[in-house]
Every structure is written in structure tokens, then in C-alpha cells.
Amino acid sequence: MTEKVIVIIDAGFLSKLSKYYGSGKYLKYDIIQLSKNISKKQNLHCEKIFYYTSPPFQSERSTAEEKDRYKGYKKFKEKLSKHPLITLREGRCQRLKIDGNFEYKQKGVDALAIIDMMSVPIEYPEVKTIILIANDSDFVPVVEKLKSLGIKIILLTYYSKNRRSSFSKSNELLKSVSEYFELTKEDFDSSPISI
């Protein structure tokens, strides 16, 4: 029997990587199929997917664009939430004005992921492996703690040695996990959305 795995997805990272591989346009792919495929590549069975995101920013007086974006998000959320394999967790979206330009950041998402990761030994005692799709060094303490409890952490990520790249990160996360692999464009392409 194939060993079970929990897949933890930082949607902000996955979205950014999709846009990078799509040369500025977001790739279209099936999140559930992607999770199953990357699990299978590791000879594991995808038992559960936790997907961490935040709704699009809405100002006090929402613009037409903000309303449209939220409407699209709501439709996406409803479709995803119907699948028994996936649990969607929401943080919030913060808007910051930096050098005259607005930047948007997810808040509270990593904390939700860390809580769920620490719950795996309790809620899924038969699961001994977690696949983490992320690139944030905030995960290092929980990864180290879970490893001390006998949980293997496989990181799927993308990183760049170019310090100016948005994918340039500290090596601490790479050093902390049991194994890491690059999430490739082929992984997205082999997980098409079924109509």
C-alpha cells in the first residue's frame, strides 16, 4: 500500500510561480491534480490538501475592478471548497503604499499553515510525510519540530541565486527540510483543468 501524504500549499507562492512560468500571465492548472501528481512523483498517495490564500483586497468603497476580482475569487473558492480532498484556509490581504505604488501582501496565511502542520501528528497519525509547497523561511521552526517528531518534510519550491529575484530566499528553509525539489513548469502543464 502506498504511503499517505498531506500537501500544504502557500497559494501566494504558487500564484507567483505560475505567473513567472507563464511569462507574466498566470498558468491555468488544476490544484487538486497538481497535488496528486507531485505526490505520485514521490511514490506517495495524496490524502489531504491544505490550501492557504486570502481574498482579494477590498477598499472601504470597493472599485468595480475590486468587486469583479472578489466575484471571481468567490466562484473559485466555492468550486474548490466542494472537493472533499481539499481544505481552504483564508488569511487577509493587506494593501501598502510603497514609493507611490500599491503592494499587496497576504497576512496570517503562514500562521494558519503552521497550525495545520503541527496538527498532522494528532489528526492524521498514520501520515508520516508532508509535502510543503512554499519558499518562506518562516516555516523553518515548524519543519524542524515536525522532523523531531518523525515527520518527513518534502519541500517543492523554486529559488534563484540572483539576489534581485523575487525567488531569492535564504537557504535556511532548504537546509531544514528532509528533501527539496524544484516545482517545474511541466508540473503545472501536466495538471490541466478538466472541463
Order of alpha helices (4+ residues) and beta strands (2+ residues): beta-alpha-alpha-beta-alpha-beta-beta-beta-alpha-beta-alpha-beta-alpha-beta-alpha
